[in-house]
Each structure stands twice: as structure tokens, then as C-alpha cells.
Amino acid sequence: MKRWISLILCICMLTGAAMLSGCAETGSDETTGSSGTSDSTTGKNPGDTTAPGGDKEEPNLQREQLKAQFLAEADKVIVTDDAVTFSDASVTDGGTVTIAKNPEKTLNLYASFTTLWYEAGGTVIGCIGGNSSVELYKEYIGRDITQDEGVTVVATSSAGKNWDVETIIELNPDLIICSTAMSGYSTIQAPAAAAGIPLIAVSYDDFSDYLKWFKVFCHINDQPELWDSVAMKALDEVLDVLLEAPTEHNPTVFSMFSGSNSLQANTSNTVVGGMISALNAVNIVDTWENATGAERLDINLETVFAANPDVIVVQCHAGAEDAMAQVEELYGDNPVWQSLDAVKNGRVYYLEKTLFHNKPNSRFAEAYQKLAEILYPDTAFSFQTEDN
């Protein structure tokens, strides 16, 4: 994700400026092994070694810079008394769509977006069913909504090719929410337009996208108070983690994606790869040939061996057990794999599917926290104290 590159450069420049300022004002060559970041709301300042009289405003400036980066797209959403205006994935020319508030019959054709819609105060008359979708509903909504009264399961897959479009249109919804993935939007766009049904085409990958779509959804549902109590709370917690991440002695990391048929390497243009870089770790895949602009690359184990990463993280498409079996089958007996420091030191981690493959929504902070603990096991983060 390109936005993380500018975000990381911003942190580095601000940290460097803070160190120079501290030396000029105190006459000391004292430095810090972390970002020296304070929590502007709690007063906590983990790892801050700034001398009395030093520049205490710099961490707050870093926080505001990061906050602005995350909210850049959400800030473009326009809310009026009766409607919400925004750009969605159907718009390619800088245009916008406008959706009236308080739809009474919403149909959501992508399970992860359904969980976000409920988190933002909505309900549905129709949704996607099937085992994986039901698991998501139970995990994020707290129940299997396909069993709720008045809810129709319109398909058991989010893939548009598996939909009965006539059944969807016959439900006569006043709003349809879908994804551009798996031919969802391309399947339903024309029939929805012909029936005069408003359609939102959602593209949602990272935390910035979450904030944008939560703002859209909570205002469409006319529950603006959720923006502060849910979304901004999650943003503050994510900022806490990022600003406490060490800026020195950072680990090198190899991030893999365990798909249904293969293992691939994650660059920083993926969500997980971007999170690794945002936490100041070094993603070794970013230096590989053809990494620029790419999300995932084929794995050359000799190239991994040359970098000998400190940590290996595996993003799991089907779950940790399946990913472990896949890695064992491909690399278990390979002497190159066995010789890697991360393998020998027991620093191979299989990331939770619910947090690192599905859309974690307001639990993005939890995902960042878990990744921070993996990357920096010897660092005392403030969220660890709060949890205890």
C-alpha cells in the first residue's frame, strides 16, 4: 500500500527533527531507542527519554500527522441532513454517489461488509450465507444473522456468478451493498439500475478504508454517535501502537500468504505487509526484483535465505492449521528452510484469520497489537498494561 510509504517517511522525518531539536535545547547527546511518543489523551509516554525542557510537542505532531493520513478518505465524505455523498468503487472519474439516509430494506452481498454494516448501526433483509459467512457473523455480530426473522439468504457465496439475480431484485430492497471482488458489482449493477435500486460498490482493504466506510455507513444509518464511540476509538488505539513501535534495532520480516493452492510473499502493498512496515519492521520482500507496485510475489527460498529474516509471519486464508500443513509440506524437510534463523529460533507465526485475512473492522487495533507483540517481544507497550 503506497500510502504507508509516505506515512513511514513522515514518522522518520519527524523523529529526526525531534532528536535534533532535543540536542539543541538541552546541550545533551541523549537519544532514545523508541519514537518517544506520548499518548495525548492518557498522558502516557512509554520510552520517552526527553530531558526536562525538551520538545514535548513533537509526539503530538506525529500523532496528528498519522491521524490525518488515516482519515484522508473519510474526510472526503459529505454528510447532510438527509443523505451521504461519497465516492465508491464504481466511480473512476472523480465523481460521487449520494445515498439517502435511513434505508429500510438493505441487502448486503458480501459477508465482511455485512459485519461492518451492523457495526455501524444497520440491519439487512438479505445477505450471503454459507459456512464461512456464518462464522463471520458469529465472530463479529455475535450471532448467525441468517437465522434472524425477516432475513433472506440470497446466495451461499459472494461470487456473483453464483447469484440468482432475479431473487435478489424480487426482494425489492431500497439499497444494495456489494463488493467489486468476485464479479459482485459487475453482476448486480445493471439489474439494480434497471430496477431503480441504489447500489454501493465497496472496495475495502486497509484501516483507512475501514474508517471511510464506517463513516459512510453510520451516517446512512443516521447514527453519527457511533463515529466517535467506535471508529475514532479504534483510530486512537491504532495510533497508540504505531507511535510506541521502536525506531531502532527493528527486525527483518518475511511475510507469506497461505492461499488455497500456493504460498506467496507479501510486499508492503498488501494489508499485512503494510502493517509490518508501519510498525517500523523491515519487510525483506520489498527489496526483491519486481516488488515495486506488486502485492504478492512467488517465493524463492534462496532469496529468503540470503536475507535470513528475524521473523516469519504467515497470513492464513483458510486458518492456521491448514497453513501450517501447507508450509510443512512445501518446506518442512528443506534444509534451506530449516537453516533460517526465524525457524531455528521459533519465530514463525501463523496470524489469526479473523484479524489478518478477514476484515477486522473495529478490531484493527487488536490486529496491530498482536503484530507488535510478535515483532517486538521485549517492548513494553501501554496496551499490555491496560489489558492487565
The 8 nearest C-alpha neighbors of each residue, nearest first, counted from 0:
[[268, 1, 2, 3, 269, 267, 273, 270],
 [0, 2, 3, 4, 268, 5, 267, 292],
 [1, 3, 4, 0, 5, 6, 68, 7],
 [4, 2, 6, 1, 5, 0, 7, 273],
 [3, 5, 7, 6, 1, 2, 8, 0],
 [6, 4, 8, 3, 7, 2, 9, 1],
 [5, 7, 3, 9, 4, 8, 2, 10],
 [8, 6, 10, 4, 9, 5, 3, 277],
 [9, 7, 5, 11, 10, 6, 12, 4],
 [8, 10, 6, 12, 7, 11, 5, 13],
 [11, 9, 7, 13, 8, 12, 14, 61],
 [10, 12, 8, 14, 9, 13, 15, 7],
 [13, 11, 15, 9, 14, 10, 8, 16],
 [12, 14, 16, 10, 15, 11, 9, 17],
 [15, 13, 17, 11, 16, 12, 10, 18],
 [16, 14, 12, 18, 17, 13, 11, 19],
 [15, 17, 13, 19, 14, 18, 20, 12],
 [16, 18, 14, 20, 15, 19, 21, 13],
 [17, 19, 21, 15, 20, 16, 14, 22],
 [20, 18, 16, 22, 21, 17, 23, 15],
 [21, 19, 17, 23, 18, 22, 16, 24],
 [20, 22, 18, 24, 19, 53, 23, 25],
 [23, 21, 19, 27, 26, 20, 25, 24],
 [24, 22, 20, 21, 26, 25, 19, 27],
 [23, 25, 21, 22, 26, 20, 53, 52],
 [26, 24, 27, 22, 23, 21, 53, 50],
 [25, 27, 22, 23, 24, 28, 21, 29],
 [28, 26, 25, 22, 29, 21, 23, 24],
 [27, 29, 22, 30, 26, 21, 25, 18],
 [28, 30, 27, 31, 22, 48, 49, 50],
 [31, 29, 28, 32, 18, 48, 49, 22],
 [30, 32, 33, 48, 35, 29, 47, 34],
 [31, 33, 247, 245, 246, 30, 34, 46],
 [34, 32, 245, 246, 35, 31, 46, 247],
 [33, 35, 36, 246, 245, 243, 242, 14],
 [36, 34, 47, 33, 46, 37, 31, 48],
 [37, 35, 58, 34, 242, 44, 243, 47],
 [38, 36, 44, 43, 58, 39, 42, 35],
 [37, 39, 43, 42, 40, 41, 44, 239],
 [38, 40, 42, 41, 37, 59, 43, 62],
 [41, 39, 38, 42, 43, 37, 235, 239],
 [40, 42, 43, 38, 39, 37, 44, 239],
 [43, 41, 38, 39, 40, 44, 37, 45],
 [44, 42, 38, 41, 37, 45, 39, 381],
 [43, 45, 37, 47, 36, 38, 42, 46],
 [46, 44, 47, 43, 37, 36, 35, 243],
 [45, 47, 35, 33, 48, 44, 31, 36],
 [48, 46, 35, 45, 44, 49, 36, 31],
 [47, 49, 31, 50, 46, 35, 30, 29],
 [50, 48, 47, 53, 51, 21, 35, 54],
 [49, 51, 53, 52, 48, 25, 21, 29],
 [52, 50, 53, 49, 25, 54, 55, 48],
 [51, 53, 50, 54, 25, 24, 55, 49],
 [54, 52, 50, 51, 21, 49, 55, 24],
 [53, 55, 56, 57, 21, 52, 20, 17],
 [56, 54, 57, 53, 58, 49, 59, 52],
 [57, 55, 59, 54, 58, 60, 61, 53],
 [56, 58, 60, 59, 55, 54, 17, 61],
 [59, 57, 36, 61, 60, 56, 37, 62],
 [60, 58, 62, 56, 61, 57, 63, 39],
 [59, 61, 57, 63, 62, 58, 64, 56],
 [62, 60, 58, 64, 59, 63, 65, 57],
 [61, 63, 59, 65, 60, 64, 66, 58],
 [62, 64, 66, 60, 65, 61, 67, 59],
 [63, 65, 61, 67, 62, 66, 60, 68],
 [66, 64, 68, 62, 67, 63, 61, 69],
 [65, 67, 63, 69, 68, 64, 62, 70],
 [66, 68, 70, 64, 65, 69, 71, 63],
 [69, 67, 65, 71, 66, 70, 64, 6],
 [68, 70, 207, 66, 67, 71, 65, 206],
 [71, 69, 73, 67, 68, 72, 74, 66],
 [70, 72, 68, 74, 73, 69, 67, 75],
 [73, 71, 74, 75, 70, 211, 207, 76],
 [72, 74, 211, 70, 75, 76, 71, 210],
 [73, 75, 72, 71, 76, 70, 211, 77],
 [74, 76, 73, 72, 77, 85, 71, 211],
 [75, 77, 85, 74, 73, 84, 78, 215],
 [78, 76, 84, 83, 75, 85, 79, 74],
 [79, 77, 83, 82, 84, 76, 80, 218],
 [78, 80, 82, 81, 83, 77, 84, 218],
 [79, 81, 82, 78, 100, 83, 221, 99],
 [80, 82, 79, 100, 99, 83, 78, 101],
 [81, 83, 99, 100, 79, 98, 80, 78],
 [82, 84, 78, 98, 97, 77, 219, 79],
 [85, 83, 97, 77, 96, 76, 95, 78],
 [86, 84, 76, 95, 96, 77, 87, 97],
 [87, 85, 95, 96, 90, 94, 88, 84],
 [86, 88, 89, 200, 90, 201, 85, 199],
 [87, 89, 200, 90, 201, 202, 86, 179],
 [90, 88, 87, 200, 91, 86, 199, 184],
 [89, 91, 88, 87, 94, 92, 86, 93],
 [90, 92, 93, 89, 94, 88, 87, 86],
 [93, 91, 94, 90, 95, 89, 86, 88],
 [94, 92, 91, 90, 95, 86, 87, 85],
 [95, 93, 92, 90, 86, 91, 96, 85],
 [96, 94, 86, 85, 84, 90, 97, 93],
 [97, 95, 84, 85, 86, 98, 87, 94],
 [96, 98, 84, 83, 82, 85, 99, 95],
 [99, 97, 83, 82, 100, 84, 96, 219],
 [100, 98, 82, 81, 83, 97, 101, 219],
 [99, 101, 219, 82, 81, 102, 220, 221],
 [100, 102, 220, 219, 103, 221, 99, 81],
 [103, 101, 104, 100, 173, 105, 174, 99],
 [102, 104, 101, 105, 173, 172, 174, 123],
 [105, 103, 172, 173, 124, 102, 123, 174],
 [106, 104, 174, 123, 172, 124, 175, 173],
 [105, 107, 125, 175, 123, 124, 126, 172],
 [106, 108, 176, 126, 175, 113, 109, 177],
 [109, 107, 177, 126, 127, 176, 157, 106],
 [110, 108, 112, 157, 177, 111, 107, 113],
 [109, 111, 113, 112, 132, 127, 114, 108],
 [112, 110, 114, 113, 109, 358, 115, 357],
 [113, 111, 115, 114, 110, 109, 116, 107],
 [112, 114, 110, 116, 111, 115, 107, 109],
 [113, 115, 117, 111, 112, 116, 139, 118],
 [116, 114, 118, 112, 113, 117, 119, 360],
 [115, 117, 113, 119, 121, 114, 118, 112],
 [118, 116, 121, 120, 114, 119, 115, 122],
 [119, 117, 115, 116, 120, 114, 121, 140],
 [120, 118, 217, 116, 117, 216, 121, 213],
 [119, 121, 117, 118, 217, 220, 222, 116],
 [120, 122, 117, 116, 220, 119, 123, 118],
 [121, 123, 117, 105, 120, 116, 124, 104],
 [124, 122, 105, 125, 106, 104, 150, 107],
 [123, 125, 150, 106, 104, 105, 149, 151],
 [124, 126, 151, 106, 150, 123, 152, 153],
 [127, 125, 107, 152, 108, 153, 106, 128],
 [126, 128, 154, 155, 152, 108, 153, 110],
 [129, 127, 155, 152, 132, 154, 133, 126],
 [128, 130, 155, 132, 131, 133, 156, 127],
 [129, 131, 133, 132, 134, 128, 155, 135],
 [132, 130, 134, 133, 129, 135, 128, 110],
 [133, 131, 135, 134, 129, 110, 130, 128],
 [132, 134, 136, 130, 135, 131, 143, 129],
 [135, 133, 131, 137, 132, 136, 138, 130],
 [136, 134, 138, 132, 133, 137, 139, 131],
 [137, 135, 133, 140, 139, 138, 134, 143],
 [136, 138, 142, 141, 134, 143, 135, 140],
 [139, 137, 135, 136, 141, 134, 140, 142],
 [140, 138, 136, 141, 137, 135, 114, 142],
 [141, 139, 136, 137, 142, 138, 114, 117],
 [140, 142, 137, 139, 138, 136, 143, 144],
 [143, 141, 137, 140, 144, 136, 138, 139],
 [142, 144, 137, 145, 136, 133, 146, 141],
 [143, 145, 147, 146, 142, 136, 150, 133],
 [144, 146, 143, 147, 150, 152, 128, 151],
 [147, 145, 144, 143, 148, 150, 142, 149],
 [148, 146, 144, 145, 150, 149, 143, 151],
 [149, 147, 150, 146, 145, 144, 151, 124],
 [148, 150, 124, 147, 151, 125, 123, 146],
 [149, 151, 124, 125, 148, 147, 145, 123],
 [152, 150, 125, 153, 124, 126, 149, 145],
 [151, 153, 126, 128, 127, 125, 154, 145],
 [152, 154, 151, 127, 126, 125, 167, 166],
 [155, 153, 127, 156, 152, 162, 128, 161],
 [154, 156, 128, 129, 127, 157, 153, 152],
 [155, 157, 158, 154, 127, 161, 129, 128],
 [156, 158, 109, 159, 108, 127, 183, 181],
 [159, 157, 181, 156, 160, 161, 183, 182],
 [160, 158, 183, 182, 161, 162, 186, 157],
 [159, 161, 158, 162, 182, 186, 183, 181],
 [162, 160, 159, 158, 156, 163, 154, 157],
 [163, 161, 159, 164, 160, 154, 158, 153],
 [162, 164, 166, 165, 167, 161, 154, 153],
 [163, 165, 167, 166, 162, 168, 187, 190],
 [164, 166, 168, 167, 163, 169, 190, 162],
 [167, 165, 169, 164, 163, 168, 170, 153],
 [166, 168, 164, 165, 169, 170, 153, 163],
 [167, 169, 165, 170, 171, 166, 164, 191],
 [170, 168, 166, 171, 167, 165, 172, 164],
 [169, 171, 168, 167, 172, 166, 125, 124],
 [172, 170, 169, 168, 173, 167, 104, 196],
 [173, 171, 104, 174, 105, 170, 106, 175],
 [172, 174, 104, 196, 105, 102, 171, 197],
 [175, 173, 105, 197, 172, 198, 196, 106],
 [176, 174, 198, 106, 107, 105, 199, 197],
 [177, 175, 107, 199, 198, 108, 200, 106],
 [176, 178, 108, 200, 109, 107, 184, 201],
 [179, 177, 201, 180, 200, 183, 184, 109],
 [178, 180, 184, 183, 200, 182, 202, 201],
 [181, 179, 178, 182, 183, 184, 158, 202],
 [180, 182, 158, 183, 159, 179, 157, 178],
 [183, 181, 159, 185, 180, 184, 186, 179],
 [182, 184, 159, 186, 181, 179, 178, 185],
 [185, 183, 179, 186, 187, 188, 182, 178],
 [184, 186, 182, 183, 188, 187, 179, 189],
 [187, 185, 183, 184, 159, 182, 188, 160],
 [186, 188, 184, 190, 185, 189, 191, 183],
 [189, 187, 191, 184, 185, 190, 186, 192],
 [188, 190, 192, 191, 187, 193, 186, 185],
 [191, 189, 193, 192, 187, 188, 194, 168],
 [192, 190, 196, 194, 188, 193, 189, 187],
 [191, 193, 195, 189, 194, 190, 196, 188],
 [194, 192, 190, 191, 195, 189, 196, 188],
 [193, 195, 191, 192, 196, 190, 168, 171],
 [194, 196, 192, 193, 191, 197, 190, 173],
 [195, 197, 191, 194, 173, 192, 174, 198],
 [198, 196, 174, 175, 195, 173, 199, 191],
 [197, 199, 175, 176, 174, 196, 200, 191],
 [200, 198, 176, 201, 177, 175, 87, 197],
 [201, 199, 88, 177, 178, 87, 89, 179],
 [202, 200, 178, 88, 87, 199, 177, 203],
 [201, 203, 88, 178, 179, 204, 200, 87],
 [204, 202, 208, 201, 205, 209, 212, 358],
 [203, 205, 208, 270, 202, 206, 358, 209],
 [206, 204, 208, 207, 270, 203, 209, 358],
 [205, 207, 209, 208, 210, 363, 204, 69],
 [208, 206, 69, 210, 209, 205, 70, 211],
 [209, 207, 211, 203, 206, 205, 210, 204],
 [208, 210, 206, 212, 207, 211, 213, 360],
 [211, 209, 213, 207, 208, 212, 73, 214],
 [212, 210, 73, 208, 214, 209, 213, 72],
 [213, 211, 215, 214, 209, 210, 216, 208],
 [212, 214, 216, 210, 215, 211, 217, 209],
 [213, 215, 212, 211, 217, 216, 218, 210],
 [216, 214, 212, 213, 218, 217, 219, 211],
 [215, 217, 219, 213, 218, 214, 119, 212],
 [216, 218, 119, 220, 222, 214, 219, 223],
 [219, 217, 221, 220, 223, 216, 215, 222],
 [218, 220, 100, 216, 221, 217, 101, 215],
 [219, 221, 217, 101, 218, 222, 121, 100],
 [222, 220, 218, 219, 223, 217, 101, 100],
 [221, 223, 217, 224, 220, 218, 225, 120],
 [224, 222, 225, 218, 226, 217, 221, 227],
 [223, 225, 226, 222, 227, 228, 217, 229],
 [224, 226, 228, 223, 229, 227, 222, 217],
 [227, 225, 230, 224, 223, 229, 228, 231],
 [226, 228, 231, 225, 229, 224, 230, 232],
 [227, 229, 225, 226, 232, 230, 231, 224],
 [230, 228, 232, 225, 227, 226, 231, 233],
 [231, 229, 226, 233, 232, 227, 234, 210],
 [232, 230, 234, 227, 233, 229, 235, 226],
 [231, 233, 235, 229, 230, 234, 228, 236],
 [234, 232, 230, 236, 231, 235, 361, 364],
 [235, 233, 231, 237, 236, 232, 238, 230],
 [236, 234, 238, 232, 237, 233, 231, 239],
 [235, 237, 239, 233, 234, 238, 364, 232],
 [238, 236, 364, 234, 240, 239, 235, 233],
 [239, 237, 235, 241, 240, 236, 242, 234],
 [240, 238, 236, 237, 242, 241, 235, 243],
 [239, 241, 243, 237, 238, 242, 244, 368],
 [242, 240, 238, 244, 243, 239, 278, 237],
 [241, 243, 239, 240, 244, 36, 238, 34],
 [242, 244, 240, 241, 36, 239, 245, 34],
 [243, 245, 241, 242, 278, 240, 246, 33],
 [246, 244, 33, 247, 34, 243, 32, 249],
 [245, 247, 33, 34, 279, 32, 244, 249],
 [246, 248, 249, 32, 245, 33, 279, 31],
 [249, 247, 250, 246, 245, 32, 280, 251],
 [248, 250, 280, 247, 279, 246, 251, 245],
 [251, 249, 280, 309, 281, 252, 248, 374],
 [250, 252, 281, 308, 309, 280, 282, 310],
 [253, 251, 310, 282, 308, 311, 281, 283],
 [252, 254, 311, 283, 308, 282, 310, 312],
 [255, 253, 312, 265, 311, 264, 313, 252],
 [256, 254, 264, 313, 263, 265, 314, 312],
 [255, 257, 314, 263, 262, 313, 258, 264],
 [256, 258, 262, 315, 322, 316, 314, 261],
 [259, 257, 261, 316, 260, 262, 256, 315],
 [258, 260, 261, 257, 316, 317, 262, 322],
 [261, 259, 258, 262, 257, 325, 263, 316],
 [262, 260, 258, 259, 257, 263, 325, 256],
 [261, 263, 257, 256, 258, 255, 264, 260],
 [264, 262, 297, 256, 255, 296, 298, 295],
 [263, 265, 255, 296, 295, 254, 298, 256],
 [266, 264, 295, 254, 255, 272, 294, 269],
 [265, 267, 268, 272, 294, 284, 285, 295],
 [266, 268, 272, 273, 269, 0, 276, 285],
 [0, 267, 269, 294, 266, 273, 1, 272],
 [270, 268, 272, 267, 294, 271, 273, 0],
 [269, 271, 273, 272, 205, 274, 204, 268],
 [272, 270, 274, 273, 269, 275, 355, 267],
 [273, 271, 267, 269, 275, 266, 274, 270],
 [272, 274, 267, 270, 276, 271, 275, 269],
 [273, 275, 277, 271, 272, 276, 270, 278],
 [276, 274, 272, 278, 273, 277, 280, 271],
 [275, 277, 279, 273, 278, 280, 274, 281],
 [278, 276, 274, 279, 275, 273, 7, 3],
 [277, 279, 276, 275, 280, 244, 241, 274],
 [280, 278, 276, 277, 246, 249, 281, 275],
 [279, 281, 249, 276, 250, 278, 275, 251],
 [282, 280, 251, 252, 283, 250, 276, 279],
 [281, 283, 252, 284, 285, 251, 253, 280],
 [282, 284, 285, 253, 286, 281, 252, 251],
 [285, 283, 287, 286, 266, 282, 253, 264],
 [284, 286, 283, 266, 290, 287, 282, 267],
 [287, 285, 284, 283, 288, 290, 282, 291],
 [288, 286, 284, 290, 285, 289, 283, 302],
 [287, 289, 290, 286, 291, 285, 284, 296],
 [288, 290, 291, 287, 293, 292, 296, 286],
 [291, 289, 293, 287, 288, 285, 292, 286],
 [292, 290, 293, 289, 285, 288, 287, 286],
 [291, 293, 290, 294, 268, 289, 1, 0],
 [294, 292, 290, 291, 295, 268, 266, 289],
 [295, 293, 268, 266, 269, 265, 292, 296],
 [294, 296, 265, 264, 293, 266, 263, 297],
 [297, 295, 264, 263, 298, 265, 294, 293],
 [296, 298, 263, 264, 299, 295, 262, 261],
 [297, 299, 263, 264, 300, 296, 262, 303],
 [300, 298, 302, 301, 303, 297, 304, 296],
 [299, 301, 303, 302, 298, 304, 335, 336],
 [302, 300, 304, 303, 299, 305, 335, 298],
 [303, 301, 305, 300, 304, 299, 306, 298],
 [302, 304, 300, 306, 301, 305, 307, 299],
 [303, 305, 307, 301, 302, 306, 300, 339],
 [304, 306, 302, 303, 307, 301, 300, 308],
 [307, 305, 303, 304, 308, 302, 283, 251],
 [306, 308, 304, 305, 339, 303, 340, 309],
 [309, 307, 251, 252, 310, 306, 253, 341],
 [308, 310, 341, 251, 250, 252, 340, 307],
 [309, 311, 252, 341, 346, 308, 347, 253],
 [312, 310, 347, 253, 252, 254, 341, 348],
 [313, 311, 348, 254, 347, 349, 255, 253],
 [312, 314, 255, 349, 256, 254, 350, 315],
 [315, 313, 256, 350, 257, 255, 349, 355],
 [316, 314, 257, 318, 352, 317, 319, 322],
 [315, 317, 258, 257, 318, 356, 352, 314],
 [316, 318, 315, 321, 319, 322, 352, 259],
 [319, 317, 315, 321, 352, 320, 316, 322],
 [318, 320, 322, 321, 349, 315, 323, 351],
 [321, 319, 323, 322, 318, 324, 317, 325],
 [320, 322, 324, 323, 319, 318, 325, 317],
 [321, 323, 325, 319, 324, 320, 257, 315],
 [324, 322, 320, 326, 325, 321, 327, 319],
 [325, 323, 327, 321, 322, 326, 328, 320],
 [324, 326, 322, 328, 323, 327, 321, 329],
 [327, 325, 323, 329, 328, 324, 330, 322],
 [328, 326, 331, 324, 330, 325, 329, 323],
 [327, 329, 325, 326, 331, 330, 324, 332],
 [330, 328, 326, 327, 331, 325, 333, 332],
 [329, 331, 333, 327, 332, 326, 328, 336],
 [330, 332, 327, 333, 328, 329, 326, 336],
 [333, 331, 330, 334, 337, 327, 336, 329],
 [332, 334, 330, 336, 335, 331, 337, 329],
 [335, 333, 337, 336, 338, 332, 330, 331],
 [334, 336, 338, 333, 337, 339, 304, 300],
 [337, 335, 333, 334, 338, 339, 330, 342],
 [336, 338, 334, 335, 339, 342, 333, 343],
 [339, 337, 335, 336, 334, 340, 343, 342],
 [340, 338, 342, 341, 336, 337, 307, 343],
 [339, 341, 343, 342, 344, 309, 307, 338],
 [340, 342, 346, 309, 310, 344, 339, 343],
 [343, 341, 345, 339, 340, 344, 346, 347],
 [342, 344, 340, 345, 341, 339, 337, 338],
 [345, 343, 341, 342, 346, 340, 347, 339],
 [346, 344, 342, 343, 347, 341, 340, 348],
 [347, 345, 341, 310, 344, 342, 348, 311],
 [346, 348, 311, 345, 312, 342, 341, 310],
 [349, 347, 312, 313, 346, 350, 311, 373],
 [350, 348, 313, 319, 312, 314, 351, 315],
 [351, 349, 314, 313, 348, 352, 355, 315],
 [352, 350, 353, 354, 355, 349, 319, 315],
 [351, 353, 356, 355, 354, 315, 318, 357],
 [352, 354, 357, 351, 355, 356, 359, 358],
 [355, 353, 359, 352, 351, 366, 357, 356],
 [354, 356, 352, 351, 353, 357, 350, 314],
 [357, 355, 352, 354, 353, 316, 315, 358],
 [356, 358, 353, 355, 359, 354, 352, 111],
 [357, 359, 360, 111, 356, 354, 353, 355],
 [358, 360, 362, 354, 363, 357, 361, 353],
 [361, 359, 362, 358, 363, 209, 115, 206],
 [362, 360, 363, 233, 359, 230, 229, 364],
 [361, 363, 359, 365, 364, 360, 366, 233],
 [364, 362, 366, 365, 359, 361, 360, 367],
 [365, 363, 237, 367, 362, 366, 236, 233],
 [364, 366, 368, 362, 363, 367, 369, 354],
 [367, 365, 363, 369, 364, 368, 354, 370],
 [368, 366, 364, 370, 365, 369, 371, 363],
 [369, 367, 365, 371, 366, 370, 364, 372],
 [368, 370, 372, 366, 371, 367, 365, 373],
 [369, 371, 373, 367, 372, 368, 366, 374],
 [372, 370, 368, 374, 373, 369, 375, 367],
 [371, 373, 376, 375, 369, 370, 374, 368],
 [374, 372, 370, 371, 375, 376, 369, 348],
 [373, 375, 371, 372, 376, 370, 250, 310],
 [374, 376, 372, 378, 377, 373, 371, 244],
 [375, 377, 372, 378, 373, 374, 371, 379],
 [378, 376, 375, 379, 372, 374, 380, 373],
 [379, 377, 375, 376, 380, 372, 245, 244],
 [378, 380, 377, 381, 383, 45, 384, 376],
 [381, 379, 382, 383, 378, 243, 384, 45],
 [380, 382, 384, 383, 385, 379, 45, 43],
 [383, 381, 385, 384, 380, 386, 368, 240],
 [384, 382, 386, 381, 385, 380, 387, 379],
 [385, 383, 387, 381, 382, 386, 380, 379],
 [384, 386, 382, 387, 383, 381, 380, 43],
 [387, 385, 383, 384, 382, 381, 380, 368],
 [386, 384, 385, 383, 382, 381, 380, 379]]
